[in-house]
Amino acid sequence: MSEIWQALLNLGDQLAAHVLLSAAAIALGITVALPLAVWASRSPAVSRAALGFASLVQTIPALALLALFFPILLSLRAVFGEGLPTLGFLPALLALSLYALLPILRNAITAQANLDPGVIEAADGVGMTFWQRLRLVEAPLSAPYIMAGIRTAAVWTIGAATLATTIGQKSLGDPIFAGLQTQNWVLVLAGCIASAGLALIADGLLGTIEKGLKTRRRVLTFGGLAAVALGVGAALLANFGGSDERRIVIGAKGFSEQYILARLIGQQLEESGFSVDYRDGLGSAVAHRAVTTGAIDVLVDYTGTIWTNQMRREDNPPRDAMLEEIAAWETDTSGTHVLGRLGFENAYGLAMRDERAAALGIESIADLAGAAGGMTVGGDPEFFERPEWIAMRDTYGLRFAERRNFSPTFMYNALQSGEADVIGAYTSDGRIAADGLTILEDPQGAFPNYDAIVLLSPGTGSNAAIRAAIAPLMGAIDVEAMREANLSVDREEDKLTFAEAARRLADRIGL
């Protein structure tokens, strides 16, 4: 219990960011929904269209809706300029506001439609203008029902805001995603408890306002509003009340190695006097786009990922030639700076349990082709959409009976439990040796090399002090050291935090 309590106490920054994001999304949803509801109450066609659109939005999974705003905002840069944010707060705000729209809009339209016609006639009879009737008669009578919709929207929005982590917005989803990746259930519980607690508090405060409006008790109405304002004000102070010094933002994709390396780089920068922040759990394409546009300052990426996913190259040159071409391409296309290799490779490889591979006589991917028709292959959420998988599948003629997606951690569990026969593993993962796995040979060279490299955003790459702080890491980390660090956070017992694993890794490499 004390571990959960300690984890909760460490969520201050995430809680403040979550409060601000949720409050802004609800406020924007209210701002759009209420005028639209007034218009819809006067026009059945507008009512049908508005409710139909809001209902359609609700059918889109929240995670997909958040992700969709990345390409939308990216395309809008042609109109609003390159400074338009494509990750972080803005896309999360827009997506969550749309998600909050339906309950507010539906309750407001219903309340307007069910107003007593006699009251409306009386208001018209005493000569009230449209705006007077709306403000003095319709709004007070509709307010309790509208507040009920806002309460529903608040609970939905606070829950969905945890998914904003995946597009680079700090939230209470940070500990949840990190905990799921490492099976650290204390972190998962802490994030869930904080999010649920925030939703309950928000619902209670909004319920107080609703009761005040319904009973015409101003002390409840204004007391609830004051409490909400204080909460949002405290979150604003926590987010923006500190030092004006610019923080270096380090991005990380959604697996253990990335979390550890981000902390390792962050610790190096902090020792050099920089303030550091982290954006964790990003997808490959989102992370790369974030560093090239300056949404984050530093990212560890992999040569094979950039070569196939970003550059759309299908050839497989030697690693030095590949790195040289990648560095030139990054500079030419976005001004992103490739600082260099960290010293190890984290390649994709097909893995099987040692005893299963031995029993079937499978040593290479070519051997696997004959048995694949009766097997299930598992991969991380993006593996089967990556060009590397397609190239490897076609090179060896692999046709599996079933494909299944898992989070990186559960992918290894699936292999051990027999829910998958083969997985797309990471060759620097400590669980390969710990779980007794065999990485199948790739005689045709279908997979490119995946040297871990450090990318600096266009604005950061010219900062000599930042480059000097990170430079000691270049070429310093071998694959065994990385496997050990990864296992220290992935193992079931005596887990280290990402920061602890990073400090241990730094000690091992002599920093």
LOMI-556884 format. One record per residue (C-alpha): residue in three letters; x, y, z. Coordinates in steps of 0.02 Angstrom, whole numbers, padded with zeros to 5 digits, always signed. Layout:
N
ALAXYZ...
This chain:
511
MET+00000+00000+00000SER+00143+00118+00040GLU+00213+00091-00137ILE+00050+00145-00216TRP+00042+00296-00101GLN+00220+00345-00147ALA+00180+00324-00332LEU+00027+00435-00311LEU+00132+00570-00227ASN+00249+00570-00378LEU+00108+00609-00502GLY+00098+00796-00469ASP+00154+00853-00641GLN+00047+00725-00732LEU-00105+00768-00626ALA-00087+00954-00658ALA-00068+00926-00846HIS-00218+00808-00845VAL-00326+00936-00753LEU-00282+01073-00876LEU-00311+00965-01030SER-00477+00898-00967ALA-00539+01069-00908ALA-00492+01152-01073ALA-00575+01013-01175ILE-00736+01023-01073ALA-00737+01213-01084LEU-00714+01208-01272GLY-00849+01074-01286ILE-00969+01186-01188THR-00924+01337-01294VAL-00968+01243-01454ALA-01116+01142-01389LEU-01222+01279-01308PRO-01238+01398-01457LEU-01264+01248-01570ALA-01402+01185-01454VAL-01492+01352-01461TRP-01485+01349-01651ALA-01538+01168-01656SER-01689+01203-01544ARG-01752+01322-01679SER-01714+01207-01827PRO-01753+01020-01835ALA-01630+01001-01980VAL-01488+01077-01880SER-01535+00969-01731ARG-01526+00809-01833ALA-01362+00858-01914ALA-01280+00913-01750LEU-01332+00760-01652GLY-01287+00646-01797PHE-01112+00719-01807ALA-01085+00711-01618SER-01147+00531-01614LEU-01031+00486-01758VAL-00883+00556-01662GLN-00929+00446-01513THR-00918+00290-01622ILE-00733+00326-01658PRO-00619+00251-01525ALA-00539+00389-01422LEU-00364+00329-01464ALA-00399+00335-01651LEU-00479+00507-01635LEU-00324+00573-01547ALA-00210+00499-01679LEU-00313+00568-01824PHE-00278+00747-01773PHE-00092+00723-01807PRO-00110+00712-01998ILE-00251+00840-01996LEU-00146+00971-01908LEU+00003+00924-02014SER-00094+00964-02172LEU-00156+01128-02096ARG+00022+01189-02081ALA+00009+01238-02264VAL-00120+01367-02208PHE-00063+01418-02033GLY+00125+01396-02051GLU+00256+01277-01982GLY+00229+01340-01805LEU+00062+01250-01789PRO+00083+01112-01658THR+00045+00937-01722LEU+00078+00843-01560GLY+00042+00869-01377PHE-00088+00986-01306LEU-00174+01052-01463PRO-00224+00888-01548ALA-00272+00814-01379LEU-00380+00967-01341LEU-00470+00960-01508ALA-00502+00773-01502LEU-00564+00772-01322SER-00675+00924-01353LEU-00762+00829-01492TYR-00779+00680-01377ALA-00860+00791-01244LEU-00982+00867-01367LEU-01119+00735-01375PRO-01183+00728-01194ILE-01182+00917-01176LEU-01266+00945-01344ARG-01396+00808-01320ASN-01447+00868-01147ALA-01453+01050-01201ILE-01561+01013-01354THR-01676+00901-01251ALA-01694+01033-01116GLN-01737+01166-01244ALA-01861+01054-01333ASN-01953+01013-01171LEU-01975+01188-01104ASP-02155+01225-01055PRO-02236+01312-01205GLY-02340+01415-01084VAL-02185+01491-01008ILE-02118+01536-01180GLU-02284+01614-01228ALA-02287+01714-01067ALA-02112+01779-01101ASP-02165+01830-01277GLY-02323+01906-01205VAL-02231+02027-01092GLY-02127+02085-01240MET-01961+02000-01207THR-01837+02002-01349PHE-01756+01840-01409TRP-01600+01872-01306GLN-01697+01922-01151ARG-01803+01765-01161LEU-01648+01657-01187ARG-01554+01735-01042LEU-01694+01759-00915VAL-01811+01614-00952GLU-01739+01474-01059ALA-01562+01469-00986PRO-01614+01457-00802LEU-01743+01322-00839SER-01622+01221-00948ALA-01468+01243-00839PRO-01492+01091-00723TYR-01515+00974-00872ILE-01366+01049-00963MET-01260+01025-00807ALA-01307+00841-00805GLY-01236+00828-00981ILE-01079+00922-00930ARG-01054+00800-00786THR-01062+00653-00906ALA-00943+00740-01026ALA-00821+00777-00885VAL-00810+00594-00830TRP-00789+00535-01010THR-00657+00667-01049ILE-00553+00637-00893GLY-00548+00451-00931ALA-00508+00473-01116ALA-00373+00602-01077THR-00260+00463-01014LEU-00238+00412-01197ALA-00160+00582-01237THR+00006+00507-01184THR+00016+00421-01354ILE+00024+00588-01446GLY+00151+00670-01333GLN+00040+00756-01206LYS+00084+00731-01023SER-00062+00655-00928LEU-00108+00523-00800GLY-00090+00400-00942ASP+00099+00414-00922PRO+00111+00296-00771ILE-00023+00182-00843PHE+00068+00155-01008ALA+00238+00141-00923GLY+00168+00017-00797LEU+00086-00090-00931GLN+00248-00096-01029THR+00348-00160-00879GLN+00205-00250-00789ASN+00231-00131-00644TRP+00055-00141-00574VAL+00092-00010-00441LEU+00113+00120-00578VAL-00042+00060-00669LEU-00146+00066-00510ALA-00079+00237-00463GLY-00126+00309-00633CYS-00298+00227-00629ILE-00333+00283-00450ALA-00280+00462-00488SER-00385+00470-00646ALA-00537+00392-00563GLY-00517+00504-00411LEU-00507+00658-00520ALA-00663+00606-00615LEU-00759+00578-00452ILE-00704+00746-00382ALA-00752+00835-00543ASP-00920+00747-00547GLY-00951+00794-00365LEU-00911+00977-00392LEU-01015+00988-00550GLY-01155+00896-00459THR-01149+01031-00325ILE-01167+01164-00460GLU-01311+01066-00538LYS-01400+01053-00371GLY-01376+01238-00342LEU-01453+01280-00510LYS-01597+01161-00483THR-01640+01224-00308ARG-01593+01406-00345ARG-01466+01404-00202ARG-01328+01521-00254VAL-01210+01466-00116LEU-01201+01292-00195THR-01186+01358-00372PHE-01050+01484-00337GLY-00964+01374-00210GLY-00948+01234-00338LEU-00888+01356-00471ALA-00759+01428-00351ALA-00693+01254-00309VAL-00677+01212-00493ALA-00587+01376-00525LEU-00468+01345-00380GLY-00426+01172-00445VAL-00390+01235-00621GLY-00292+01382-00550ALA-00184+01265-00446ALA-00150+01159-00601LEU-00101+01315-00698LEU+00017+01368-00560ALA+00096+01194-00554ASN+00122+01193-00742PHE+00177+01372-00773GLY+00224+01443-00604GLY+00402+01378-00602SER+00560+01437-00685ASP+00550+01521-00854GLU+00704+01423-00909ARG+00670+01319-01063ARG+00660+01134-01029ILE+00738+01005-01145VAL+00603+00883-01198ILE+00660+00704-01226GLY+00545+00587-01321ALA+00528+00400-01299LYS+00434+00266-01394GLY+00324+00143-01301PHE+00446+00010-01240SER+00565-00010-01095GLU+00729+00024-01185GLN+00665+00193-01244TYR+00609+00244-01069ILE+00780+00197-00997LEU+00881+00284-01132ALA+00774+00441-01117ARG+00813+00447-00930LEU+00997+00413-00962ILE+01007+00560-01082GLY+00903+00666-00963GLN+01021+00630-00818GLN+01170+00681-00925LEU+01084+00844-00970GLU+01034+00880-00791GLU+01213+00856-00733SER+01259+00990-00860GLY+01131+01109-00786PHE+00983+01085-00903SER+00802+01062-00851VAL+00724+00907-00929ASP+00550+00844-00968TYR+00494+00681-01049ARG+00364+00633-01179ASP+00342+00445-01167GLY+00242+00313-01259LEU+00253+00387-01434GLY+00230+00282-01590SER+00377+00270-01711ALA+00308+00387-01844VAL+00243+00511-01715ALA+00408+00513-01621HIS+00511+00543-01778ARG+00396+00680-01837ALA+00402+00759-01664VAL+00591+00776-01664THR+00600+00839-01844THR+00472+00975-01807GLY+00543+01025-01638ALA+00395+00961-01536ILE+00528+00863-01440ASP+00713+00902-01432VAL+00798+00732-01417LEU+00751+00557-01474VAL+00837+00389-01483ASP+00787+00307-01647TYR+00849+00160-01749THR+00932+00163-01919GLY+00825+00023-01993THR+00665+00109-01937ILE+00711+00274-02018TRP+00777+00187-02174THR+00620+00087-02208ASN+00479+00186-02126GLN+00533+00365-02157MET+00647+00356-02310ARG+00546+00214-02391ARG+00706+00125-02443GLU+00702-00060-02483ASP+00888-00093-02509ASN+01000-00146-02366PRO+01173-00063-02374PRO+01313-00086-02245ARG+01281-00001-02080ASP+01407+00141-02103ALA+01339+00184-02275MET+01162+00177-02208LEU+01202+00294-02063GLU+01289+00417-02179GLU+01139+00423-02296ILE+01018+00441-02150ALA+01116+00586-02077ALA+01118+00675-02245TRP+00932+00643-02273GLU+00884+00707-02099THR+00986+00866-02126ASP+00918+00897-02301THR+00734+00863-02264SER+00712+00944-02092GLY+00877+01004-02021THR+00873+00866-01890HIS+01046+00823-01825VAL+01108+00643-01807LEU+01227+00648-01659GLY+01289+00470-01682ARG+01271+00288-01629LEU+01250+00236-01448GLY+01348+00078-01483PHE+01220-00063-01490GLU+01091-00130-01611ASN+00910-00165-01568ALA+00851-00258-01721TYR+00688-00344-01755GLY+00705-00533-01756LEU+00585-00678-01757ALA+00597-00771-01591MET+00538-00942-01533ARG+00556-01037-01370ASP+00719-01136-01372GLU+00636-01304-01345ARG+00501-01276-01477ALA+00628-01220-01608ALA+00740-01369-01568ALA+00596-01493-01576LEU+00544-01430-01747GLY+00722-01413-01811ILE+00701-01228-01845GLU+00859-01122-01841SER+00822-00989-01972ILE+00675-00895-02045ALA+00696-01001-02201ASP+00667-01157-02095LEU+00512-01076-02020ALA+00427-01053-02188GLY+00375-01236-02202ALA+00294-01241-02029ALA+00218-01068-02024GLY+00050-01125-02093GLY+00006-01205-01926MET+00076-01067-01815THR+00021-00903-01736VAL+00140-00755-01751GLY+00133-00611-01628GLY+00200-00435-01644ASP+00192-00265-01561PRO+00048-00150-01614GLU+00141-00080-01766PHE+00247-00229-01819PHE+00132-00301-01953GLU+00110-00132-02037ARG+00296-00098-02049PRO+00389-00117-02215GLU+00516-00231-02129TRP+00383-00361-02091ILE+00314-00354-02267ALA+00489-00372-02343MET+00533-00518-02228ARG+00366-00604-02257ASP+00382-00592-02445THR+00567-00637-02447TYR+00538-00802-02358GLY+00359-00835-02414LEU+00292-00839-02236ARG+00107-00877-02219PHE+00054-00897-02038ALA-00113-00968-01983GLU-00148-00816-01873ARG-00073-00647-01832ARG-00099-00567-01662ASN-00050-00397-01592PHE+00012-00375-01414SER+00092-00238-01313PRO+00281-00269-01310THR+00278-00343-01136PHE+00127-00455-01162MET+00202-00514-01327TYR+00336-00608-01230ASN+00206-00675-01109ALA+00105-00739-01257LEU+00255-00836-01320GLN+00284-00917-01150SER+00100-00962-01128GLY+00082-01036-01302GLU-00038-00904-01366ALA+00094-00865-01498ASP+00221-00981-01577VAL+00333-00846-01648ILE+00352-00662-01605GLY+00436-00511-01681ALA+00559-00484-01539TYR+00688-00349-01504THR+00866-00415-01506SER+00925-00304-01363ASP+00785-00362-01249GLY+00846-00445-01089ARG+00699-00565-01091ILE+00774-00659-01239ALA+00904-00743-01128ALA+00798-00740-00970ASP+00651-00827-01054GLY+00756-00951-01153LEU+00717-00886-01327THR+00802-00917-01493ILE+00819-00777-01621LEU+00802-00858-01791GLU+00939-00821-01916ASP+00901-00709-02064PRO+01008-00782-02205GLN+00929-00673-02340GLY+00959-00511-02242ALA+00776-00461-02251PHE+00790-00357-02093PRO+00903-00203-02104ASN+01021-00156-01963TYR+00947-00059-01818ASP+01087+00039-01737ALA+01023+00149-01596ILE+01060+00331-01639VAL+01026+00498-01556LEU+00927+00629-01653LEU+00924+00813-01605SER+00787+00929-01667PRO+00834+01068-01790GLY+00840+01197-01651THR+00931+01086-01526GLY+01064+01017-01643SER+01154+01184-01649ASN+01169+01194-01459ALA+01349+01147-01421ALA+01316+01125-01234ILE+01178+00997-01264ARG+01284+00902-01388ALA+01431+00902-01268ALA+01321+00835-01126ILE+01259+00688-01229ALA+01423+00653-01320PRO+01495+00536-01184LEU+01355+00412-01224MET+01407+00394-01406GLY+01476+00220-01438ALA+01476+00181-01252ILE+01332+00058-01234ASP+01355-00121-01293VAL+01209-00240-01319GLU+01244-00340-01161ALA+01236-00183-01054MET+01073-00133-01138ARG+00997-00306-01115GLU+01041-00302-00931ALA+00961-00130-00910ASN+00805-00183-01003LEU+00785-00340-00898SER+00804-00241-00737VAL+00638-00153-00771ASP+00550-00297-00861ARG+00581-00438-00737GLU+00439-00489-00622GLU+00531-00463-00457ASP+00647-00328-00390LYS+00603-00211-00531LEU+00701-00050-00550THR+00621+00112-00604PHE+00673+00183-00772ALA+00778+00315-00685GLU+00863+00185-00574ALA+00900+00073-00724ALA+00973+00224-00815ARG+01088+00265-00669ARG+01145+00084-00658LEU+01179+00083-00845ALA+01279+00244-00827ASP+01384+00163-00691ARG+01414+00010-00798ILE+01479+00111-00945GLY+01589+00217-00833LEU+01496+00383-00827
